[in-house]
Amino acid sequence: MDASPGGEQPGSVYATVSAGRETAEGLIAIGVRLRERRAEVERRAEALNRAAELQLTEAAHASIQRVIEVATDAFAQWLSGHGEAAARQAGDEAATIFGQLAIQREVPLYELTKRTLRWRDAVSSVLDEIADELHASRQVHRQVHRMLRRSADVTLVRLCEAFERERSLVDDELDRRQQELVFMATHDPLTGLPNRTLIIDRAEQLIARGQRERRLCAALFIDLDGFKAVNDGLGHRAGDDLLRSVAARLESTIREADTLGRLGGDEFVVLADGAPLAAGPGLLADRLLDSLRQPFEIDAAPGGRVTLTASIGIAIADGHDAQDLLRDADVAMYRAKLSGRNRYLAFESGMQDAASTRAELEPEL
């Protein structure tokens, strides 16, 4: 008798093919019976779940019951010869439900894992009964349980993927919200510039660095001249547009290493150190004043343009802390307003009495 190319005798090849066909037929028969007895699987799974300590909401319970239905049907389709791909497609609904449960957070992952394993046990007990009724071979019996383990593993993987995906989304959202909160706490909502809190922090860093590196550093306090009249005359929306335009103009004038902030109202501050101050901080103040003298495009204004000026006070960090530095720059700015506006002045020790004029000037600023 001639041997087959693989070294097997024709009789053994036929026996192998025949055994494979019988196994396939046995699996199909069990799959058909399992679909017919899906309700029994659900009852047994429910009985096992009733012993669980965690009580679920009605909606969560209904979702898990639907997963049991879908998972049982998907596994039965696989046994019935529709292929693993068809079973996975049928199980897509279960994956979607897992995702919804993850989002709703009504059922913890460990509880869903336990209930998936209880479903597997319920299916296993029903399969054993069906196999006995059909007098299935040992080979069919082993293959059925291998497929059940595979199906349960896939279900658990999908379950974990759904929860991990939701956890990742939640973490990303928490990070985003945390960043937003930090930004809101340290930045002006109108212009997006650093607010007083962040300016104080930056000023402290600037002063400390200047002391270490023996570098000149300064604060330039900027207050717009006559902004209140523009804001009241054209409306707050036009005033807000003007403040945003002023912020953009100032930001385009300073170096990237400098810090521009808005302290509130029409008050801005620039923190600067190093090269721009080496020849005197007045050079930087002149550039800032020149940039603001150019008209601003504001739709609500007559002719669509607004022209304004500013007063700037300069304080050099010389043994100051951040609060003192900004206070001295503020005092110098008010002295500049008293001196005619549209100019800058550097702080001098005799200017402290200018602070008392602030309340008198406020209505005109």
C-alpha positions as CSV (number, residue, x, y, z in Angstrom):
1,M,0.0,0.0,0.0
2,D,1.4,3.3,-1.0
3,A,2.1,5.9,1.7
4,S,0.6,9.4,1.4
5,P,3.0,12.3,0.9
6,G,2.9,13.1,4.6
7,G,3.9,9.5,5.5
8,E,0.4,8.6,6.6
9,Q,-1.5,5.6,5.2
10,P,-4.7,6.5,3.3
11,G,-6.8,4.7,5.9
12,S,-5.4,6.9,8.7
13,V,-6.0,10.1,6.6
14,Y,-9.6,9.0,6.1
15,A,-10.0,8.3,9.8
16,T,-8.6,11.7,10.6
17,V,-10.9,13.5,8.2
18,S,-13.9,11.5,9.4
19,A,-13.1,12.3,13.0
20,G,-12.8,16.0,12.2
21,R,-16.2,15.9,10.4
22,E,-17.8,14.2,13.3
23,T,-16.4,16.7,15.8
24,A,-17.6,19.6,13.7
25,E,-21.1,18.0,13.4
26,G,-21.1,17.4,17.1
27,L,-20.2,21.0,17.8
28,I,-22.9,22.3,15.5
29,A,-25.5,20.1,17.2
30,I,-24.5,21.4,20.6
31,G,-24.6,25.0,19.3
32,V,-28.1,24.6,18.0
33,R,-29.3,23.2,21.4
34,L,-27.5,25.9,23.3
35,R,-29.4,28.6,21.4
36,E,-32.6,26.8,22.2
37,R,-31.6,26.8,25.9
38,R,-30.4,30.3,26.2
39,A,-33.1,31.1,28.7
40,E,-31.8,28.3,30.9
41,V,-28.3,29.8,30.8
42,E,-29.7,33.1,31.9
43,R,-31.6,31.6,34.8
44,R,-28.6,29.8,36.1
45,A,-26.4,32.8,35.7
46,E,-29.0,34.9,37.5
47,A,-29.1,32.3,40.3
48,L,-25.3,32.5,40.7
49,N,-25.4,36.3,40.7
50,R,-28.1,36.5,43.4
51,A,-25.5,35.3,45.8
52,A,-23.4,38.4,45.0
53,E,-23.0,40.9,47.8
54,L,-23.3,43.9,45.5
55,Q,-26.8,44.9,44.7
56,L,-27.1,46.6,41.3
57,T,-29.5,49.3,40.1
58,E,-32.3,48.2,37.8
59,A,-30.6,49.7,34.8
60,A,-27.2,48.1,35.5
61,H,-28.9,44.7,36.1
62,A,-30.8,45.0,32.8
63,S,-27.5,45.8,31.0
64,I,-25.7,42.8,32.4
65,Q,-28.7,40.6,31.5
66,R,-28.4,41.8,27.9
67,V,-24.6,41.0,28.0
68,I,-25.5,37.4,29.1
69,E,-28.0,37.1,26.2
70,V,-25.6,38.4,23.6
71,A,-22.6,36.4,24.9
72,T,-24.6,33.2,24.9
73,D,-25.9,33.8,21.4
74,A,-22.4,34.7,20.1
75,F,-20.9,31.5,21.6
76,A,-23.7,29.4,20.2
77,Q,-23.1,30.9,16.7
78,W,-19.5,30.0,17.0
79,L,-20.3,26.4,17.9
80,S,-22.9,26.2,15.1
81,G,-20.2,26.8,12.5
82,H,-20.5,30.5,11.8
83,G,-16.9,31.0,12.6
84,E,-15.1,33.0,15.4
85,A,-15.4,36.2,13.3
86,A,-19.2,35.9,13.3
87,A,-19.2,35.3,17.1
88,R,-17.0,38.3,17.7
89,Q,-19.3,40.5,15.5
90,A,-22.3,39.3,17.5
91,G,-20.4,40.1,20.7
92,D,-19.8,43.7,19.6
93,E,-23.0,44.7,21.4
94,A,-21.6,43.3,24.7
95,A,-18.5,45.4,24.2
96,T,-20.6,48.5,23.7
97,I,-22.6,47.7,26.9
98,F,-19.3,47.3,28.8
99,G,-18.3,50.7,27.7
100,Q,-21.6,52.3,28.8
101,L,-21.3,50.6,32.2
102,A,-17.7,51.9,32.5
103,I,-18.9,55.5,31.8
104,Q,-21.8,55.3,34.2
105,R,-19.6,53.8,36.9
106,E,-22.5,51.9,38.4
107,V,-20.8,48.6,38.4
108,P,-17.1,48.2,39.4
109,L,-14.8,46.2,37.1
110,Y,-14.3,43.4,39.6
111,E,-18.0,42.8,39.9
112,L,-18.4,42.6,36.1
113,T,-15.5,40.2,36.0
114,K,-17.1,37.9,38.6
115,R,-20.4,38.0,36.6
116,T,-18.6,37.1,33.4
117,L,-17.1,34.1,35.1
118,R,-20.5,33.1,36.5
119,W,-21.9,33.3,33.0
120,R,-19.1,31.0,31.9
121,D,-20.0,28.5,34.7
122,A,-23.7,28.7,33.8
123,V,-23.0,27.9,30.1
124,S,-20.6,25.1,31.1
125,S,-23.2,23.3,33.2
126,V,-25.8,23.6,30.4
127,L,-23.2,22.4,27.8
128,D,-22.5,19.3,29.9
129,E,-26.1,18.4,30.0
130,I,-26.5,18.9,26.2
131,A,-23.4,16.9,25.5
132,D,-24.8,14.0,27.6
133,E,-28.1,14.2,25.9
134,L,-26.5,14.0,22.5
135,H,-24.0,11.3,23.6
136,A,-21.2,13.6,22.4
137,S,-17.7,12.1,22.1
138,R,-14.9,13.0,24.6
139,Q,-13.2,14.9,21.8
140,V,-16.3,17.0,21.2
141,H,-16.7,17.6,24.9
142,R,-13.1,18.8,25.2
143,Q,-13.4,21.0,22.2
144,V,-16.6,22.6,23.4
145,H,-15.0,23.6,26.7
146,R,-11.9,24.9,25.0
147,M,-14.1,27.1,22.9
148,L,-16.0,28.3,26.0
149,R,-12.8,29.2,27.7
150,R,-11.7,31.1,24.6
151,S,-15.1,32.9,24.4
152,A,-14.9,33.9,28.1
153,D,-11.4,35.1,27.7
154,V,-12.4,37.3,24.8
155,T,-15.3,38.7,26.8
156,L,-13.0,39.5,29.7
157,V,-10.5,41.2,27.4
158,R,-13.3,43.3,25.9
159,L,-14.5,44.2,29.4
160,C,-11.0,45.3,30.5
161,E,-10.5,47.2,27.3
162,A,-13.7,49.1,27.8
163,F,-12.8,50.1,31.4
164,E,-9.2,50.9,30.5
165,R,-10.4,53.1,27.6
166,E,-12.8,54.9,29.9
167,R,-10.2,55.3,32.6
168,S,-7.8,56.8,30.1
169,L,-10.5,59.2,28.9
170,V,-11.3,60.2,32.4
171,D,-7.6,60.7,33.3
172,D,-7.2,62.9,30.2
173,E,-10.3,64.9,31.1
174,L,-9.1,65.3,34.6
175,D,-5.7,66.5,33.4
176,R,-7.4,68.9,31.0
177,R,-9.6,70.3,33.7
178,Q,-6.7,70.6,36.1
179,Q,-4.7,72.5,33.5
180,E,-7.8,74.8,32.9
181,L,-8.1,75.4,36.6
182,V,-4.5,76.2,37.0
183,F,-4.7,78.5,34.0
184,M,-7.8,80.2,35.3
185,A,-6.2,80.7,38.7
186,T,-3.1,82.3,37.2
187,H,-4.3,84.1,34.0
188,D,-6.6,86.9,33.1
189,P,-9.7,85.5,31.5
190,L,-10.1,88.5,29.1
191,T,-6.6,88.7,27.6
192,G,-5.1,85.3,28.6
193,L,-2.1,87.2,30.1
194,P,-0.7,86.2,33.5
195,N,-2.7,87.8,36.4
196,R,-1.5,89.3,39.6
197,T,-0.9,85.9,41.2
198,L,1.4,84.7,38.5
199,I,3.1,88.1,38.1
200,I,4.0,88.1,41.8
201,D,5.5,84.6,41.3
202,R,7.4,85.6,38.2
203,A,8.6,88.7,39.9
204,E,10.0,86.7,42.8
205,Q,11.8,84.4,40.4
206,L,13.1,87.4,38.4
207,I,14.4,89.1,41.6
208,A,16.1,85.9,42.8
209,R,17.8,85.3,39.5
210,G,18.9,88.9,39.3
211,Q,20.5,88.7,42.7
212,R,22.3,85.4,41.8
213,E,23.5,86.6,38.4
214,R,24.0,90.3,39.3
215,R,21.6,91.3,36.6
216,L,19.4,94.4,36.5
217,C,15.7,93.7,36.6
218,A,12.7,95.9,36.7
219,A,8.9,96.2,36.7
220,L,7.1,98.6,34.3
221,F,3.6,99.4,35.5
222,I,1.4,100.5,32.6
223,D,-1.9,102.3,32.9
224,L,-3.9,103.5,29.9
225,D,-4.8,107.2,29.8
226,G,-8.5,107.9,29.5
227,F,-9.6,104.3,29.1
228,K,-12.6,104.9,31.3
229,A,-14.0,107.5,28.9
230,V,-13.6,105.1,25.9
231,N,-15.2,102.2,27.9
232,D,-18.2,104.3,29.0
233,G,-18.6,106.0,25.7
234,L,-18.4,103.0,23.3
235,G,-19.6,100.2,25.7
236,H,-17.9,97.5,27.6
237,R,-17.7,95.2,24.6
238,A,-15.6,97.8,22.7
239,G,-13.6,98.3,25.9
240,D,-12.9,94.6,26.1
241,D,-11.8,94.6,22.4
242,L,-9.5,97.5,23.1
243,L,-7.9,95.8,26.1
244,R,-7.3,92.6,24.1
245,S,-5.7,94.8,21.3
246,V,-3.6,96.6,23.8
247,A,-2.4,93.3,25.3
248,A,-1.5,92.0,21.8
249,R,0.3,95.3,20.9
250,L,2.4,95.2,24.1
251,E,3.2,91.5,23.8
252,S,4.5,92.1,20.3
253,T,6.8,94.9,21.6
254,I,8.6,93.0,24.5
255,R,11.1,90.2,24.2
256,E,10.0,86.6,24.5
257,A,12.0,86.4,27.8
258,D,10.0,89.2,29.3
259,T,6.7,88.8,31.1
260,L,3.6,90.8,30.3
261,G,0.7,90.6,32.7
262,R,-2.7,92.3,33.3
263,L,-3.3,93.3,36.9
264,G,-6.9,94.3,36.3
265,G,-8.9,97.0,34.6
266,D,-6.6,98.9,32.2
267,E,-3.4,98.1,34.2
268,F,-0.7,96.1,32.8
269,V,2.8,95.2,33.9
270,V,6.0,94.2,32.2
271,L,8.8,92.3,34.0
272,A,12.1,92.6,32.3
273,D,15.8,92.0,33.0
274,G,19.1,91.9,31.3
275,A,20.0,93.6,28.0
276,P,17.0,95.9,27.5
277,L,17.7,97.5,30.8
278,A,21.5,97.8,30.5
279,A,21.2,101.2,28.8
280,G,18.4,102.2,31.1
281,P,14.8,100.9,31.5
282,G,13.5,104.1,29.9
283,L,14.4,102.7,26.4
284,L,11.9,99.8,27.0
285,A,9.3,102.2,28.3
286,D,9.7,104.5,25.2
287,R,9.1,101.5,22.9
288,L,6.0,100.5,24.8
289,L,4.6,104.1,24.7
290,D,5.4,104.3,21.0
291,S,3.6,101.1,20.3
292,L,0.4,102.3,22.1
293,R,0.3,105.6,20.3
294,Q,-0.6,103.9,17.0
295,P,-4.4,103.8,16.4
296,F,-6.4,100.7,17.4
297,E,-9.0,99.2,15.1
298,I,-12.3,99.1,17.0
299,D,-15.5,98.7,15.0
300,A,-17.7,100.6,17.5
301,A,-15.5,103.7,17.5
302,P,-16.2,106.7,15.1
303,G,-14.2,105.9,12.0
304,G,-13.5,102.5,13.4
305,R,-10.3,103.6,15.2
306,V,-9.3,104.6,18.8
307,T,-6.2,106.5,19.7
308,L,-4.9,106.5,23.3
309,T,-1.8,106.9,25.3
310,A,-0.4,105.4,28.6
311,S,1.5,106.3,31.7
312,I,4.3,104.1,32.8
313,G,6.0,103.8,36.2
314,I,9.3,102.0,36.4
315,A,10.8,100.4,39.5
316,I,14.2,98.7,39.7
317,A,14.6,95.6,41.9
318,D,17.1,96.7,44.5
319,G,16.6,94.7,47.6
320,H,12.8,94.6,47.0
321,D,10.5,91.7,47.2
322,A,7.9,91.3,44.5
323,Q,5.1,93.2,46.3
324,D,7.4,96.2,47.0
325,L,8.6,96.2,43.4
326,L,5.1,96.4,42.0
327,R,4.1,99.0,44.6
328,D,6.9,101.3,43.7
329,A,6.2,100.9,40.0
330,D,2.6,101.7,40.7
331,V,3.5,104.8,42.6
332,A,5.8,106.0,39.8
333,M,3.0,105.4,37.3
334,Y,0.6,107.7,39.2
335,R,3.3,110.3,39.4
336,A,3.6,110.1,35.6
337,K,-0.1,110.7,35.3
338,L,0.1,113.7,37.6
339,S,2.9,115.0,35.5
340,G,0.8,115.1,32.3
341,R,0.3,111.5,31.2
342,N,1.6,109.9,28.0
343,R,5.1,109.5,29.6
344,Y,7.1,107.3,32.0
345,L,8.8,108.0,35.3
346,A,11.2,105.9,37.3
347,F,10.5,105.5,41.0
348,E,12.4,107.6,43.5
349,S,12.2,107.4,47.2
350,G,10.4,110.7,47.6
351,M,7.4,109.5,45.5
352,Q,5.6,107.6,48.2
353,D,3.2,110.5,48.9
354,A,1.9,110.1,45.3
355,A,0.0,107.0,46.4
356,S,-2.4,109.3,48.3
357,T,-3.5,110.9,45.0
358,R,-4.8,107.5,43.6
359,A,-8.4,108.0,44.9
360,E,-8.5,111.5,43.5
361,L,-7.4,110.4,40.1
362,E,-9.4,107.2,39.8
363,P,-12.6,108.8,38.3
364,E,-10.5,110.4,35.5
365,L,-8.3,107.4,34.5
